[in-house]
């Protein structure tokens, strides 16, 4: 089997699991609230076969081998007893939230697994792992294995502190205190204003020592990474306005475009995997953690036809006790659904016409 075929199968399987978990979240919370699910489908219609039934729910296998779906009774008809639309506002809210939250929780789990494997950097400790030949650091006597303690009178809190202080003192001799063999040593060096390509002003490569932790301790870090991922998504509009990123770099991606990114990342990993066994599994988990969090968060956006759009129509009911007439809500969701199909068709066309290439 070729590498490209293997990457495609990996991608389809992993993304299908994320979509399945999304729908399973809707299904489980809906069932918990007594809402009837008429069908839970593996893949997308048309239906291939009925697999089995649990209560009133038919579990089916469908022809399009990708993702999953749940079809609740009376999704758009509040007169149909036991259906989604006739359920109480809090039950509908919980059922709609469950899918996106399941994706976000999955992302946290995957991030936590990665952290448990790779460890947590001790950001307040800055070690020197390499010193360039003939650099100011080498001439001053700095060696690989030293730990930076203080620079230009500023205590070292993290790598960013070092970079900031060095950039503020280019061309000037600064005092550098290091820890070597449990002894504090004071040295002096002038950071270069125009260092050789590939080297910094001092000519050092810095890193944080890693603290290995178990899975349970990694969960809060996984949560922080998921929050940071959401924060980055929210910051995109402001970054575009400020010109920090170019519009062409922020293009929407269809599943085909996401696969293009994945396949290029996997190809690079295969070249490194012989030197670092297990690296591919860690990077795959990280990649789909990012995708899972993005999938969950994007579904919470107040866009008609998405979970967030449906939640938006429940808010007036919660705040004012008055429900938006179903005919208006259904019409808006229909327009939103058609609009999304048109946008996705355009994005898919662009991904085929102009495939994304990682630099």
N, C-alpha and C positions, 0 to 999 in steps of 0.2 A: 504494500500500500504506500503510495507516495506521501510525502510530507504535507503537500497541499490538501490532499483528500483527508488525511488524518486531522489536520487543523480544522477543516470544515466540519467534520463529524464531532470533534471536541466542542466547537463553537455552538453547533445546533443543539447538542445534548445539554450543555451548560445553560444556554439561554432558555431552552425549553423548561429546565428545572426551575429557573427564576420565575418564569411566567406561570408555571404550575403552582409554585408556592404562593404567588400573588392570588390566584384564583382559589386556592385551598384556604387561604386566610378568609376570603369572603364567605366561602362555603361553611367553614367551621363556626364562625361567629353567627352567621345567618341561622344555621341549625340550632345553635345555642339559644337564640332568641325566638325559636319556633317558626321561622320563616321557611316555607317549603321550597326546596331546590328540586326542580323537575329533571334537570340533567347536569351531569358533570362530565365534560368531554376531554379526552386526551387527544391533542391535535385539534385542527379546525375542520368544520364541515366542508363537504358533505360527509354524512355518517357512513362508516364502513360496516361496523357491527356493534351490537349491544353486548357489553361484557358481562354485566351483572347488575343487580339492583340492591340498594340498601334503603329500606323504607319506601318512600315515594320518589327517591332519586335514582334515575338510570345512569349508569356509568358506561360511557361509550368510547369507542375507538374511531377516529375520523381519518379521512383520506390525507389531509395536509399534516404531515408528521412534524408539527412544530407548535409548542406552547400548549395551552389548555384554556378552557372556558367553563363558567358555571352559569346556568340559566335558571333564575328564580321564577317562581310562579308570580304572575301579575306584576311584572316589573314596572309597567306603565299604567296599570289600572288600579286605583285605590279602592274600587268597589269589590275587587276579587279577594275573598276572605283567605287569610293565611299567606297572602302574597307579600312581596317586598313593599310595593307602594302603599298597601293598607296597614303596614306595621307602624308602630309608634315612632315618633321622631327620633328618640334616642336609640331605638333598635336599628332604624335605618342608618343613622349616623355611625353607630358602631360597626355595622356590616360593611359600609362603604370605606371606613377607615382601615378595616382589618387587612385588606389587600396591600395597600401601600406600606403599612406598618410592618407587615410580614416581610416585605422586600428590604426595608431599612434594618430590621432585626437580623435578616440573613446577611446583609452587608456587615453589620457589627460582628456577627459570628465569624465570618471569613476574615475580617481584619484582625480579630482576636487570635485566630489560628495562626495567622502570619506572624503576629507579634510574639506568640508563644514559641514559634520556631526560630525567629531571628533575634529576639531579645529587645530590650528597651535601652536606647542610648542614654548614658548619664551626661546630660547636656551641660552640667556645671563643671565637668572635667574635660579639659582640652589637651589631648596628647598629640605629640608630633610624630608622624609615622614616616616622614621622608624629608630630607634636606637636599636641595639642589646643589650640584657641584658649582663652586665659585660664587655662591649667593651670599648676601650679607649675613644670613643666619649661619651658614657654614663658617665664614670668616670670623664670626663672633664666638664660635665654639659650640653652637647649638647642635644637638645630635638627635637622631631618631630614638624614640623611647622616652625623651624628656616630656615633662608635663608643664604646660604654661601656668604660672601662678599669678603674675602681675606684668603689665606692660604699660610703660610711660606713667607709672604711678596708679594705674587703674586695675583693681582686682578683676581677674578673669571670671566672668559669669557664664559665658558660652562662646561659641565660635564667632558669633556676630559681633561680640564685644571686641575681639581681636581685630577683625576686619575694619571695624569702625575706627578704632584708635589708630591703627596703622595708616589708614587713608587720611586721617587728620594730621599725620606727622611725616608725610612723604618728604624725603630729602633731608630730614633732621635726625640726629642721633638720639635714639630713645633707649631707656633702660628696660631690660627684659629680665624678669626673675623666673627661673625654672626650678622644677623639682627633679632631682636626679639621685637615685640611691638614697632616698629619704633625707636629702640635703638640699637646702635652698641655695641656689647659685645666682649671682647677679652678673649679667652680661650687657653689652651695648652693641647696637647695630643701627645703621641708617636705612630705612625702607626706600627702595628705588622708585623713582617716578616713572621710569619707562623700562620695566622688567622685560626679559626675553619672552617670546611667545610661549605660552604654556606654563609660565612660572608667575608666582605672585611677587609682591613688592619685597617681601622678606626671603622668598624662596623656600617656603615650608609647605608641607601638606599636613593638614590637621584632621583629627577625627575624635569622636567621643568613644570611650570604652563602653562596652555593651553589658548590661545586666540581664542575665538569663532569668526568666520568670515562668511559672506554670500557667496553664490555660485560665484558671479562675482569676488569677491576678491580672491576666492580659485583657479581660473583658472591659474594664474601665478605659483602657487605652484604645480598644476597638471602638468603644462609644465615642471617644474624643476624635478619632480618625473619621468616623461617619459624620460627626458634627462639622468637622473641618471641610469635608467633601461638600456638604450642603452649603456651608458658608462661601466656598469658592464658586458654586453655581450662582448663588445670590449676588455675588460681587461682579459677575460678568457684565451686566448693563452699565454699571458705574465705570468699569474698566474700559468699555467701548467708548463711553462719553469722554473719558479723560485721554483716550488715544493710547492707552497702555497695551492694548492688543488690537490687531487689525480685524476688520469685519470678516475677511476671507478666512481667517484662522478660527473663527467661531461658527463655522457652518454647521447646520443640522446634519445628523447622520441617520440613515435608515439602517435596518439590520445588516444590509449589505456593506454599508460604510463602516459599521462597527466591526464586522468581520474582516474588512480590509486592514484595519488597525491591528486587530488580534493576530492575523496571519503574519504580518510583518514583525510584530513583537515576538511571536513564537519562532520565527525563522532565526532571529538574532539569538534567542535563548538556546536553540539547538547547537549553535556554534560554541556557546559557553558551557553547556551542560556537562561536557566531558571533564572540564576543569573543576566545576562546582556541581556535583551530583545533588539533586533535589531542588536546584534553583528554579527549574521550570515549574514545578508544582507550587512553589511559593509565589512566583510571579503570576501564574494563572489564577490562584486564589485572590491575589491582590486585584488583578484586572477585573474579575467578576464581582468582587466586593464593591469596587467603584461603580460598575454597571448596575448592581442591585440597588445601591443607595440612590443613584441617579434615577432609576426606574421608579422607585418608591416615591421619591420627592416630586418628580415630574407629574406623577399621577395625582398628587395633591394640589397641583396648580388649579386655580379656578377657571378652567377652560371647559365649556360645554362638551358633554359626552364623556369626559374623563371623570374619575371618582371625585376629584376636587370640584368640578363643575356641578356635580349632583349634590355634593355637600353644601355648596354655596346656596342652593335653593332650600336647604333645611334651616339655614341660619335665621331667616325671618320668622320661621315657625317657632324656633327656640326663643327668639328675643321678644316677639310680639304675639305669639300664639295664633298666628294666622298663616295658613298655608297658601303658597302660590298655586293658582289653579293648574291642575295637571295638564290641561290642553296647551297652556302656554309653555310650561316646563318641557313637555315632550317635543313641542315644535322647536324650541331653542336647542334642545339636545340633538334633534334630527339635523338641524342646520349645522351645528357644531361637528357632528359625526361626518357629514358630507364634506365639510371644510377640511377636517383632519385627513380624510381620504385623499382629497385633492393635494394637500400639502405633502403628505407622505409619498404620493405618486411622483410629485415633482422632485422631492428629495431623493427618492430611489433612482429616478432618471438621471439626476446629477451625479449620483454615486457611480452609475455605470458610465456616464459620459466623461466624467472627470474624477476618476478614482483618487481617493486620498493617499498621499505618499508621505510617510514620516521622514523628517529631515534628520 
